[in-house]
Amino acid sequence: MEANWPVSYKVGRRNKITVLDKMIVQDLLRTMLAVLSVIVVIIVSRKFIRVLDEAIAGKISNDALLSILGYKTLLASVEFLPVALFMAVLMVLGRMYRDEEMAAVSSAGGGAGTLYKAVFLLAFPLSILVVGLSLYVSPWAETQVDKLMAQDQESSGLGGISAGMFTEYSQGDLVFYVEKITTDKTMHRVFVQNRQQAQVGIINAETAQVQDLPDGRYIVFGQGERVQGVPGTLTYVIEQFAEYAVRIESKVSVAKFNRQAFPVDMLWGSSDTHDTAELQRRLAIPLGVLLLTVIAVPLAQITPRGGVYGNMLVGFLIYFSYGNFLRVSQSWVINGTIPGWLGLSGINLLLLLAGSILVARLYGWRWLLMKITGKVA
C-alpha cells in the first residue's frame, strides 16, 4: 500500500527540531562552556601576572585590579570562543561515535545533513553574537583597560599600597608601609621614607588619609613624628605633629589606546595597512566559528574502539596552523605583500576547502557529487 501523506505534513515534519538536535545542542553548549572556562583561566592567568607586577610596583591601584581582570576575561572569551566550539564538536560527536550512537542515527536515515543541522543550530547564532562581540564589545573592553591604566598613572601613585607590605615608588626613593587599612580608606600605623638627593625624610604616624582639598590632593598624617636629615651627619630635624599634610604632585598622563581599542568605523575607513590587519583579525573570529565547525563534523569520526579524544591531536594541529596562517597573512597585509581582501579571504577559503575535502572523504566523492548535482537540478 502506498501512503499518501499530505505535503504540508512532510514539510512540517522535515523542518522540525528533533530530540537529537536538542540533545546535541545541549551537549555542545555544556562542553563548549567547560572548555572555554579552562582556556580562559589559563590565558588570563598568564596575562594577569603582568598586571600584578605593575600593581606591586604601584603603577596600578588595587581597586582597578578586579576591573582589569574582568575586562581581560571578556577579551579572552571572545578570542578563544571559536576553538572552544571546535573542541566541543570534536568531543561530543566523538563520544557519540565511540558509544555507537552514530550507528543508530545512520540506521534511522541520518547523515551529514542531520549532524550539520544540529551543530549549526548552535554555531550559526553564536557566530552572529561573536560578530557584535568582536567588532564592538572587545574594542570597548580594550578602551576601558587603557583608561584605567591612564587614570592610575594620573592618580596619586599610592594606589598600590597594601596593608602589611612595603611598597616602593620612584625606584625606591619613596617607601610606604601601612599596618592596617580600614574600610573608610584610613591607614593606621604608617611608615614613610622619602629620599630627595642627599636628604632622607622619615615619617611615623598613627593614621594617614588621602584627601582632596580645594588646592589639590594631600595625604594627611595624624599623630606622628617626622625626621629629616643627611645620612652620615649629625644634623637632623626632628618634629612631632598632631596633623601633617603633604601635597601629592599630580601627574599628567595621556591615555594611549592600542589599535585593538580602535572603533570599527575608524578601521573600516582607514587606508593604513595596520588598521586593515586589525579589522581582518576581528572578522576572522566569527568566520572561524563557522569554518572550524564545518571541519569538526567529519573530523570527529572515530572507530567504536577509539577513545573520545581520538582526533583531538589533529584538531589542535589544525587550529594552531589556522591561527599561525592568520597571523602570517596579517603580517603580509601590514607589509603590503598581499592586499587586505586576500589576507582575509585566502586562509578562510583554504579552511573551507579543507573542510569540503574532509566531508567528501567521509561520505565519498560520489555522494558529494550527487548532492551538488541534486541541488543544482
C-alpha positions as CSV (number, residue, x, y, z in Angstrom):
1,M,0.0,0.0,0.0
2,E,1.1,3.5,-0.8
3,A,0.8,6.1,1.9
4,N,-0.4,9.4,0.6
5,W,0.9,11.8,3.2
6,P,-0.2,15.4,2.8
7,V,2.6,17.7,1.5
8,S,2.2,20.1,4.5
9,Y,2.7,17.2,6.9
10,K,6.0,16.2,5.2
11,V,7.3,19.8,5.1
12,G,6.4,20.4,8.8
13,R,8.0,17.2,9.9
14,R,11.2,17.9,7.9
15,N,11.7,21.3,9.4
16,K,11.0,20.3,13.0
17,I,13.8,20.5,15.6
18,T,14.2,16.9,16.7
19,V,15.1,15.4,20.0
20,L,18.5,14.5,18.5
21,D,19.1,18.2,17.6
22,K,18.2,19.3,21.2
23,M,20.5,16.7,22.7
24,I,23.5,17.6,20.5
25,V,23.0,21.3,21.1
26,Q,22.8,20.9,24.9
27,D,25.9,18.7,25.0
28,L,27.7,21.1,22.7
29,L,26.8,24.1,24.9
30,R,27.8,22.5,28.1
31,T,31.1,21.2,26.7
32,M,31.9,24.5,25.0
33,L,31.4,26.4,28.2
34,A,33.6,24.0,30.1
35,V,36.4,24.1,27.5
36,L,36.2,27.9,27.2
37,S,36.4,28.3,31.0
38,V,39.6,26.2,31.2
39,I,41.2,28.1,28.3
40,V,40.2,31.5,29.6
41,V,41.5,30.7,33.1
42,I,44.9,29.6,31.7
43,I,45.3,32.5,29.3
44,V,44.0,35.2,31.7
45,S,46.2,33.9,34.5
46,R,49.3,34.3,32.3
47,K,48.3,37.8,31.2
48,F,47.3,38.9,34.6
49,I,50.7,38.2,36.0
50,R,52.0,41.3,34.2
51,V,49.2,43.4,35.6
52,L,50.1,42.1,39.1
53,D,53.7,43.1,38.6
54,E,52.6,46.6,37.8
55,A,50.3,46.7,40.8
56,I,53.1,45.6,43.1
57,A,55.2,48.4,41.6
58,G,52.5,50.8,42.4
59,K,51.5,51.7,38.9
60,I,48.0,50.2,39.2
61,S,45.7,50.6,42.2
62,N,44.2,47.7,43.9
63,D,40.7,48.9,43.2
64,A,41.4,48.7,39.4
65,L,42.7,45.1,39.5
66,L,39.3,43.4,39.6
67,S,38.0,45.6,36.8
68,I,41.0,44.9,34.6
69,L,40.7,41.2,35.4
70,G,37.0,41.3,34.3
71,Y,37.9,43.1,31.0
72,K,40.7,40.7,30.3
73,T,38.4,37.7,30.9
74,L,35.9,39.2,28.4
75,L,38.6,39.7,25.8
76,A,40.0,36.2,26.2
77,S,36.5,34.7,26.0
78,V,35.7,36.3,22.7
79,E,39.1,35.5,21.2
80,F,39.1,31.8,22.1
81,L,35.4,31.0,21.6
82,P,36.0,29.5,18.1
83,V,38.5,27.0,19.4
84,A,36.2,26.2,22.3
85,L,33.3,25.3,20.0
86,F,35.7,23.4,17.7
87,M,36.9,21.2,20.5
88,A,33.3,20.8,21.8
89,V,32.2,19.4,18.5
90,L,35.1,17.0,18.4
91,M,34.4,15.8,21.9
92,V,30.6,15.5,21.7
93,L,30.4,13.8,18.2
94,G,33.5,11.7,19.1
95,R,31.7,10.4,22.1
96,M,28.7,9.6,20.0
97,Y,30.8,7.6,17.6
98,R,32.5,5.7,20.4
99,D,29.2,4.8,22.0
100,E,27.8,3.7,18.6
101,E,25.1,6.3,18.8
102,M,26.0,7.4,15.3
103,A,25.2,3.9,14.1
104,A,21.7,4.4,15.4
105,V,21.5,7.8,13.8
106,S,22.6,6.4,10.4
107,S,20.2,3.4,10.6
108,A,17.4,6.0,11.1
109,G,18.4,7.8,7.9
110,G,20.5,10.5,9.5
111,G,23.6,11.6,7.6
112,A,25.8,14.6,7.2
113,G,22.9,16.9,6.9
114,T,21.5,15.7,10.2
115,L,24.7,16.4,12.0
116,Y,25.4,19.7,10.4
117,K,21.8,20.9,11.1
118,A,22.2,20.0,14.8
119,V,25.6,21.6,15.1
120,F,24.7,24.8,13.3
121,L,21.7,25.3,15.4
122,L,24.3,26.5,17.9
123,A,27.1,27.6,15.7
124,F,25.2,30.0,13.5
125,P,23.5,32.1,16.2
126,L,26.8,32.0,18.1
127,S,28.7,33.4,15.1
128,I,26.2,36.3,14.8
129,L,26.7,37.0,18.5
130,V,30.5,36.9,18.1
131,V,30.3,39.5,15.3
132,G,29.0,42.0,17.8
133,L,31.4,40.9,20.5
134,S,34.5,41.0,18.2
135,L,33.7,44.3,16.4
136,Y,32.2,46.4,19.2
137,V,32.5,44.8,22.7
138,S,36.1,43.8,22.5
139,P,37.3,47.3,21.4
140,W,35.2,48.8,24.2
141,A,36.8,46.5,26.8
142,E,40.3,47.4,25.5
143,T,39.4,51.1,25.8
144,Q,38.3,50.6,29.4
145,V,41.6,48.8,30.3
146,D,43.6,51.6,28.7
147,K,41.6,54.3,30.5
148,L,42.1,52.5,33.9
149,M,45.8,52.3,33.3
150,A,46.0,56.0,32.4
151,Q,43.9,57.1,35.4
152,D,46.1,55.2,37.7
153,Q,49.2,57.0,36.3
154,E,47.4,60.3,36.8
155,S,46.4,59.4,40.3
156,S,48.4,59.8,43.5
157,G,50.7,56.9,42.7
158,L,49.7,55.5,46.1
159,G,47.1,53.1,44.8
160,G,49.3,50.1,45.1
161,I,49.6,50.4,48.9
162,S,48.6,47.2,50.7
163,A,48.4,46.5,54.4
164,G,51.3,44.7,55.9
165,M,53.6,45.2,52.8
166,F,56.5,47.6,52.0
167,T,55.7,49.4,48.7
168,E,58.3,51.2,46.7
169,Y,57.8,54.1,44.3
170,S,60.1,56.1,42.1
171,Q,62.7,53.4,42.0
172,G,63.0,53.1,45.8
173,D,63.1,56.9,46.6
174,L,59.7,56.6,48.3
175,V,58.8,53.7,50.5
176,F,55.5,53.1,52.2
177,Y,54.4,50.7,54.9
178,V,50.9,50.5,56.4
179,E,50.0,48.1,59.1
180,K,46.2,48.3,58.6
181,I,43.7,49.9,56.2
182,T,40.1,50.3,57.3
183,T,37.0,50.4,55.2
184,D,37.0,54.2,55.2
185,K,40.4,54.2,53.5
186,T,42.2,55.3,56.6
187,M,45.7,53.9,57.0
188,H,46.9,53.1,60.5
189,R,50.5,52.9,61.8
190,V,52.2,54.4,58.8
191,F,55.8,54.5,58.0
192,V,57.1,56.6,55.1
193,Q,60.7,57.1,53.9
194,N,61.4,59.7,51.2
195,R,64.8,60.3,49.7
196,Q,65.5,63.6,47.8
197,Q,69.0,63.8,46.6
198,A,71.2,63.6,49.7
199,Q,68.4,64.2,52.3
200,V,66.3,61.4,53.8
201,G,63.0,62.1,55.5
202,I,61.1,59.6,57.7
203,I,57.6,59.9,58.9
204,N,56.0,57.7,61.5
205,A,52.3,58.4,62.1
206,E,49.3,56.7,63.7
207,T,47.0,57.5,60.9
208,A,47.1,58.8,57.3
209,Q,44.4,59.5,54.8
210,V,44.3,60.9,51.2
211,Q,42.1,64.0,51.0
212,D,41.1,66.1,48.1
213,L,41.3,69.8,49.2
214,P,40.5,72.9,47.1
215,D,44.1,73.5,46.1
216,G,45.0,69.9,45.4
217,R,45.2,66.4,46.7
218,Y,47.0,65.8,50.0
219,I,48.0,62.9,52.2
220,V,47.3,64.0,55.8
221,F,49.2,62.3,58.6
222,G,47.9,62.3,62.2
223,Q,49.7,61.9,65.5
224,G,53.2,61.2,64.4
225,E,56.9,62.2,64.2
226,R,59.0,63.5,61.3
227,V,62.7,63.1,61.0
228,Q,64.8,64.7,58.2
229,G,68.5,64.9,57.6
230,V,71.5,63.7,55.7
231,P,72.8,60.2,56.4
232,G,76.3,60.2,57.9
233,T,75.9,63.6,59.6
234,L,74.7,64.7,63.0
235,T,72.4,67.4,61.7
236,Y,68.8,66.2,61.9
237,V,65.4,67.9,62.2
238,I,63.0,66.1,64.5
239,E,59.5,67.3,65.0
240,Q,56.3,65.9,66.3
241,F,52.9,66.8,64.9
242,A,49.2,66.3,65.5
243,E,48.5,66.7,61.9
244,Y,50.9,67.0,58.9
245,A,49.8,67.3,55.3
246,V,51.9,66.6,52.2
247,R,50.7,67.7,48.8
248,I,50.7,64.9,46.2
249,E,52.0,66.1,42.8
250,S,49.5,65.3,40.1
251,K,50.8,63.6,37.0
252,V,49.5,64.4,33.6
253,S,49.1,61.3,31.6
254,V,47.6,61.0,28.1
255,A,45.7,57.7,27.6
256,K,47.4,55.8,24.8
257,F,45.0,53.4,23.1
258,N,46.4,50.5,21.3
259,R,45.0,49.5,17.9
260,Q,42.8,46.8,19.3
261,A,40.8,49.6,21.1
262,F,40.1,51.5,17.9
263,P,36.4,51.6,17.0
264,V,35.4,49.6,13.9
265,D,34.3,52.7,12.0
266,M,37.8,54.1,12.2
267,L,39.3,50.8,11.0
268,W,36.8,50.4,8.2
269,G,37.6,53.7,6.5
270,S,41.3,53.7,7.1
271,S,43.9,53.1,4.4
272,D,46.6,52.2,6.9
273,T,47.7,48.6,6.5
274,H,47.9,48.1,10.3
275,D,44.2,49.1,10.6
276,T,43.3,46.7,7.8
277,A,45.1,43.9,9.5
278,E,43.4,44.6,12.8
279,L,40.0,44.6,11.0
280,Q,41.0,41.3,9.4
281,R,41.7,39.9,12.9
282,R,38.3,40.9,14.2
283,L,36.4,39.5,11.3
284,A,38.3,36.2,11.4
285,I,36.8,35.4,14.8
286,P,33.2,34.9,13.7
287,L,34.3,33.3,10.5
288,G,36.4,30.9,12.5
289,V,33.4,29.8,14.4
290,L,31.6,28.7,11.2
291,L,34.6,27.3,9.3
292,L,36.1,25.3,12.2
293,T,32.7,23.8,12.9
294,V,32.5,22.7,9.2
295,I,35.8,20.9,9.7
296,A,35.0,19.5,13.1
297,V,32.0,17.4,12.0
298,P,33.8,15.0,9.6
299,L,37.0,15.2,11.7
300,A,35.1,13.8,14.8
301,Q,34.5,10.4,13.2
302,I,36.4,7.7,15.2
303,T,36.1,3.9,15.4
304,P,34.0,2.5,18.2
305,R,37.1,1.2,19.9
306,G,38.9,4.5,19.7
307,G,38.9,7.0,22.5
308,V,36.7,10.0,22.9
309,Y,39.7,12.2,22.1
310,G,40.9,10.2,19.1
311,N,41.1,13.2,16.8
312,M,41.9,15.9,19.3
313,L,45.5,16.0,18.4
314,V,44.7,16.5,14.7
315,G,42.2,19.2,15.8
316,F,44.8,21.0,17.8
317,L,47.2,20.9,14.8
318,I,44.5,22.3,12.5
319,Y,43.6,25.1,14.9
320,F,47.2,26.1,15.6
321,S,48.0,26.0,11.9
322,Y,45.0,28.1,11.1
323,G,45.9,30.7,13.8
324,N,49.5,30.9,12.6
325,F,48.4,31.3,8.9
326,L,46.1,34.1,10.1
327,R,49.0,35.9,11.8
328,V,51.2,35.4,8.8
329,S,48.6,36.8,6.5
330,Q,48.1,39.8,8.8
331,S,51.9,40.5,8.7
332,W,51.8,40.2,4.9
333,V,49.0,42.7,4.8
334,I,50.9,45.1,7.1
335,N,54.0,44.8,4.9
336,G,51.9,45.3,1.7
337,T,52.9,41.9,0.3
338,I,49.2,41.0,-0.3
339,P,46.1,43.1,-0.4
340,G,43.7,43.3,2.5
341,W,40.9,41.3,0.9
342,L,43.2,38.4,0.1
343,G,44.6,38.3,3.6
344,L,41.1,37.9,5.0
345,S,39.6,35.6,2.4
346,G,42.7,33.5,1.4
347,I,43.1,31.5,4.6
348,N,39.4,31.1,5.2
349,L,38.8,29.8,1.7
350,L,41.7,27.4,2.3
351,L,40.0,26.2,5.5
352,L,36.7,25.8,3.7
353,L,38.4,23.7,1.0
354,A,39.9,21.5,3.7
355,G,36.5,21.1,5.3
356,S,35.0,20.1,1.9
357,I,37.7,17.5,1.4
358,L,37.1,16.0,4.8
359,V,33.4,15.8,4.2
360,A,33.9,14.2,0.8
361,R,36.4,11.8,2.2
362,L,34.0,10.8,5.0
363,Y,30.9,10.3,2.8
364,G,32.5,9.6,-0.5
365,W,33.1,11.8,-3.6
366,R,30.2,10.2,-5.4
367,W,27.8,11.2,-2.6
368,L,29.1,14.8,-2.6
369,L,28.7,15.0,-6.4
370,M,25.2,13.6,-6.2
371,K,24.3,16.2,-3.5
372,I,25.7,19.1,-5.6
373,T,24.0,17.9,-8.8
374,G,20.8,17.4,-6.9
375,K,20.9,20.9,-5.5
376,V,21.7,22.4,-8.9
377,A,18.9,20.4,-10.6
